Amino acid sequence: MISEERLQELLDEAIVDCYDEEEEFSGVLISVDENVAWPLPAQLAGMPVEVLGLDESASNLRRGIQARIRRDGKVQRASLIDLTFGDVDENSAEWLALFHWWASA
């Protein structure tokens, strides 16, 4: 379990020099994308998928952060909030936890 203090440290790192909600969104998006070791196995609605990375061009404040996933050999998009990750490396786990913590605030 990651402490709230550690999550706040990661968020502060992600949004340094951000002045509004849109910049903060971009800061979190880029930080998560750069710090997670893609590709990763995940579940989407109980089905196994491979998360290839984040789709910056499809992500926005209204839609949220979108991920590129591979399911049944096809590359698709899915909301990062809808993906469940299993056993991932410690750094990736921290940044994914930061994303969920930030998204639920």
LINTA-V283068 format. One record per residue. SS is DSSP state (H for helix, E for strand, L for the rest). PHI is phi in whole degrees, 0 to 359 (999 if undefined). Layout:
ss->SS phi->PHI
ss->SS phi->PHI
This chain:
ss->L phi->999
ss->L phi->267
ss->L phi->290
ss->H phi->297
ss->H phi->298
ss->H phi->294
ss->H phi->299
ss->H phi->295
ss->H phi->300
ss->H phi->296
ss->H phi->297
ss->H phi->301
ss->H phi->295
ss->H phi->289
ss->L phi->249
ss->L phi->303
ss->L phi->67
ss->L phi->268
ss->L phi->247
ss->L phi->211
ss->H phi->298
ss->H phi->294
ss->H phi->294
ss->H phi->297
ss->H phi->303
ss->H phi->298
ss->H phi->297
ss->H phi->293
ss->H phi->304
ss->H phi->293
ss->H phi->296
ss->H phi->296
ss->H phi->300
ss->H phi->283
ss->H phi->256
ss->L phi->264
ss->L phi->275
ss->L phi->287
ss->L phi->280
ss->E phi->225
ss->E phi->284
ss->E phi->206
ss->E phi->237
ss->E phi->231
ss->L phi->53
ss->L phi->81
ss->E phi->256
ss->E phi->289
ss->E phi->221
ss->E phi->247
ss->E phi->269
ss->E phi->275
ss->E phi->157
ss->E phi->261
ss->L phi->252
ss->H phi->298
ss->H phi->291
ss->H phi->263
ss->L phi->268
ss->E phi->200
ss->L phi->302
ss->L phi->287
ss->L phi->275
ss->E phi->86
ss->L phi->281
ss->E phi->255
ss->E phi->248
ss->E phi->268
ss->E phi->236
ss->E phi->245
ss->E phi->223
ss->L phi->54
ss->L phi->80
ss->E phi->250
ss->E phi->271
ss->E phi->223
ss->E phi->248
ss->E phi->211
ss->E phi->291
ss->H phi->301
ss->H phi->295
ss->H phi->272
ss->E phi->265
ss->E phi->245
ss->E phi->255
ss->L phi->267
ss->L phi->280
ss->L phi->234
ss->L phi->298
ss->H phi->300
ss->H phi->296
ss->H phi->299
ss->H phi->300
ss->H phi->297
ss->H phi->290
ss->H phi->293
ss->H phi->295
ss->H phi->301
ss->H phi->302
ss->H phi->295
ss->H phi->297
ss->H phi->295
ss->H phi->294
ss->L phi->270
ss->L phi->281
